Amino acid sequence: MLEPNLNPKKCILLLGASTDQLFIIKTAHEMGLETAVIDGNPNAPGLEIANYSAPIDFSNIPAVIAFVNDLKNKGVNMSGVTTMGSDVPHFVSKIANQYGWSGPSEETGRLATNKYEMKCRFKDCDIPVPNFCLVNSAEKILELWQKWNCLKIIVKPTDRAGARGVRVVFNKSEINDAFDHAKANSRNGQVLIEEYIEGPQFSTETIISADQAKTPGFVDRVYENMEGFLPNIIENGGRFPSNYPDKISELKNLAEKAARAIGINNGVGKGDLVYCPKRGPLVIEVAARLGGGDFCESLVPLGTGVNYVKQVINIAIGEKVNFDELEPIINMHVANRNFFPPPGKLTGIKGIDEVDKLNEVKKFQISYKHGDEIPLIQNHAQKAGVFVVVSNTAEEIKKLVEYIYHVVQFEINGKYYSGNPIYYNQYKNL
């Protein structure tokens, strides 16, 4: 049992203890803070490295409150709450409001977790977005598609992340399946359609504190060679620095405006944007949280030397943001890519020793263990692993990515395959 402490370190409550949250837990410790971490999975790795932890599903708000109250009664200086990589600003809001901590408002939590209401807010604020509409039938989708006169449309649930339930539709024969798929993956039963915009896509993360804002996170989203996953849309990592330097300022300004539109005035806004050749930058969506998938963990820190997760933690615990620390101090090239082997039983992996010899590889992680069944991949969460590489030039990054995809081979049902997405169209027919 803990002895009362009259002058303890500040302790931050972190929602989630998966590999996506390890970086924020470690960052909080580096800042001299204690961490209280919860996750519904009792085997989540972050529970082991936290100062205090419990296997609690953070959607169970009464259980979370009881956990926090118990720590407070034992003298732990609970001072704030946040998350990284989990799309749960509505839960963060409820917990923060309970204790008077800094956090997203209830309205921000609602807007950030309903893509339709979010886009309506953007439209009301004159923030450019692709055409969109809530639909309740395949017939309505066809009607709007014809009205918009665009080549492709996106069909998605309003309340899911990680590309779950999302389909891109090329012809009318695919509409019924896309609608049913989105409906089946929707928690609230709502289905949204959007005009598909051709053009480069970008991920951003904007730190906002009162009238100040800065976007230290800016990465090109990578969709090359992803045709094998159609009609599912699956991103294959990111690239820093951007290949579109002339568009960065315009896109960052729009990202800040969109974050503020959904009420993020003291926190972080994670933006997904696209640059249309005819209409300029458009907002796809904004999340009221830090992203996962190596964005703020690897791509930006390795490329710029800036760990802006520290400033998000400062906001959560009521400390002042140091905007000077958001200025880049290095300029390296960084990329992360994912592995997509065919479906089947994973019986082995070769090439790991060769990758371990490369100083440029800063992360190499496999998501499945020996004997697991790898599914037919339909969303980001099902990828088989990830690697991150850093170098002085874009040319060297390209060579490293190609080499790792070549040397790492997954043994599936007794045969070896690359995890390179360029082969996935063949894998689907195995």
Buried (B, 14 or more C-beta within 10 A) or exposed (E): EEEEEEEBBBBBBBBBBBBBBBBBBBBBBEBEBBBBBBBEEEEBBBBEBBBBBBEBBBEBBEBBBEBBEBBEEBEBBBBBBBBBBBBBBBBBBBBBBBBEBBBBBBEBBBBBBBBBBBBBBBEEEEBBBBBBBBBEEBEBBBEBBEEBEBEBBBBBBBBBBBBBBBBBBEEEEBBBBBBBBBBEBBEEEBBBBBBBBEBBBBBBBBBBBEEEBBBBBBBBBBBEBBEBBBBBBBBBBBBBBBEBEEBBEBBBBBBBBBBBBBBBBBBBBBBBBBBBEEEBBBBBBBBBBBBBBBBBBBBBBBBBEBBBBBBBBBBBBEBEBEBEBBEEEEEBBBBBBBBBBBBBBBBEBEBEEEBEEBEBBBBBEBBBEEEBEBEEBBBBEBBBBBBBBBBEEEEBBBBBBEBBBEBBBBBBEEEBBBBBBBBBBEBEEE
